[in-house]
Amino acid sequence: MKRSSYCGDVREDSIGKDIVVCGWVHSRRDHGGVIFIDLRDREGLLQIVLQPENKEIFKIAEDLRSEYVISVKGLVRKRPEGTLNPSMPTGSVELVVSKIEILNTCPGLPFEVSDYAETSEELRLKYRYLDLRRPSFQKNFIMRHRVLNEVRNFLNDEGFLEIETPFLTKSTPEGARDFLVPSRLHHGSFFALPQSPQLFKQILMVSGFDKYYQIARCFRDEDLRADRQLEFTQIDLEMSFVEEKDVMSVIERMLSRVFKNALNIDIRTPFERMPYADAMLRYGSDKPDTRFEMEIRDFSSELKDCGFGVFASVISNGGIVRGLCIPKGASFSRSDIDGLIEFVGEYGAKGLAWMKITESGTESNIVKYFKDEDIKTIISKLEAKAGDLIVFLADEEKIVAQGLGALRLKMGKELGLIDKSKFNFLWIVDFPLMEWNKEEHRWQALHHPFTSPQDAASLNKENAGTAKAKAYDVILNGVELGGGSIRMHRSDVQKKIFDILNISDESAKEKFGFLLDALTYGAPPHGGLALGFDRMCALIAGEDSIREVIAFPKTQKASDPLSNAPAPVSEKQLKELGVRIVVKQAKA
């Protein structure tokens, strides 16, 4: 029997037709001698009916079990009144079987292939081929395909060229750890898997391909979290003769088309532009979730002379005081507040001051240290109302921003303040060019050392801390979808940056020599951006982890239970590579 339709595509316009469908037995029900089976393929479910009058077919149906693979032929009819299922796209029709063939059987399952089955992730990944049969997973990957197809169509229409860059390249240890690949032909030397195509896409600009893109596989040897994997996919692009607004406009148009054509969702463009400093002040994060209010406010100037010694001391020593209003938080118990104090402690905060706002005034053991004018200023600036809880952090700026930013997100989720139906895009711009590394006592690039400064002419070591970058991150619902920058195309400016970063000529040549050489041969102004494709798909699908939109992901322990990778290799293979395994000695 040759399949004529997908199960999930059968509708009322097929009534009266004989069709052939194939798939997996999703469920089987015996109702008074008539057997009903929900047959499943990638497009959905179709109810098939096996009647006892056809004894040969009915006998086969009695032996069917979950996940058997079958092919059936039959007549499509409208379901009888009272049996329609409006929750299924095919719920108004059913297939009366006239012919059936079992294509394969299935033993007892390690877990049910159901969207409602509670199964450990380790077991799901070990039997990933069963896990991927879940209807919700099938939808995720169909969506992923459609989104990627729209991305390609858009970039092709815009005149971009899809060009591949190498997987085996040179290690450039600036950032996460590289995955190293030993060379069989050059013993003692190693390739590295690319963390991104950054250097090569810049060289493509030097080569005259003024619009490049790639659906790039990238590799980083780092500890895994919900939004991280050892291997991941980027939508990578680069353009010549552009400035920030040009790159940002392309991304906005691309995302607008993708969301409309692939998802039927209208998103508003242009996206909001938010300076980095503003984001850190108001949200405590450079990837703010703007789907809910609850903004942070700074009180350093208002409270520098207040009677509360902790605040006054921190401010006089160069620190800051910022506050956050938690709606209806006045109902929190002391143990609840202690939990908040413990939470911000994970971000380096030494404590959390608080005030409850009541109908009769403020309640807290620190209220007595503040003048009435101070209290009024605090309440007014935070727009606090009776029943709210105000919390404060006083410390160095980084700790305060991170602590309150994380607390804001925690409260937003726990209090149900986030509208999950929204897709809020924005750009973070005006990033610092560099940040100070306390451990190494040197400046380091906030993004990467090829990011162009906004004012290259006046840049020097003395003003490196206030210099701004021509960089931009696109944010969706509090998640960094991607980031990019205008690159340095002149070798004299690049050398100035390396000098400030304490990267010597020799070190620069060793790490990035082939790019630096290329920049001397008439490099055009250029810039680009990379979007985290897995992350974007997870957000669209409403998944918390990118593992739910990656067909064969690794566990948080960086292993693959399906293939048992990583695994030892033979001594012969190691010898060919000139590699010897050194066993770590156990500590005494």
Secondary structure as UniProt FT lines:
FT   HELIX           7..9
FT   HELIX           12..14
FT   TURN            15..16
FT   STRAND          18..31
FT   TURN            32..33
FT   STRAND          34..41
FT   TURN            42..43
FT   STRAND          44..50
FT   TURN            52..53
FT   HELIX           55..62
FT   TURN            66..67
FT   STRAND          69..78
FT   TURN            81..82
FT   TURN            86..87
FT   TURN            89..92
FT   STRAND          93..104
FT   TURN            115..116
FT   HELIX           121..126
FT   HELIX           128..131
FT   TURN            132..133
FT   HELIX           135..157
FT   TURN            158..159
FT   STRAND          161..162
FT   STRAND          180..182
FT   TURN            187..188
FT   STRAND          190..192
FT   HELIX           198..206
FT   TURN            207..208
FT   STRAND          211..219
FT   TURN            226..227
FT   STRAND          231..240
FT   HELIX           244..263
FT   STRAND          272..275
FT   HELIX           276..283
FT   TURN            290..291
FT   STRAND          297..298
FT   TURN            300..305
FT   HELIX           309..316
FT   TURN            317..318
FT   STRAND          320..326
FT   TURN            327..328
FT   HELIX           329..331
FT   HELIX           334..345
FT   TURN            346..348
FT   STRAND          353..358
FT   TURN            359..360
FT   STRAND          361..363
FT   TURN            365..366
FT   HELIX           367..369
FT   HELIX           372..382
FT   TURN            386..387
FT   STRAND          389..395
FT   HELIX           397..414
FT   TURN            415..416
FT   TURN            420..421
FT   STRAND          425..429
FT   STRAND          434..437
FT   TURN            438..441
FT   STRAND          442..445
FT   TURN            449..450
FT   TURN            456..458
FT   TURN            462..466
FT   STRAND          468..469
FT   STRAND          471..476
FT   TURN            477..478
FT   STRAND          479..487
FT   HELIX           491..500
FT   TURN            501..502
FT   HELIX           505..519
FT   TURN            520..522
FT   STRAND          526..532
FT   HELIX           533..541
FT   HELIX           546..549
FT   TURN            556..557
FT   TURN            561..564
FT   HELIX           571..577
//
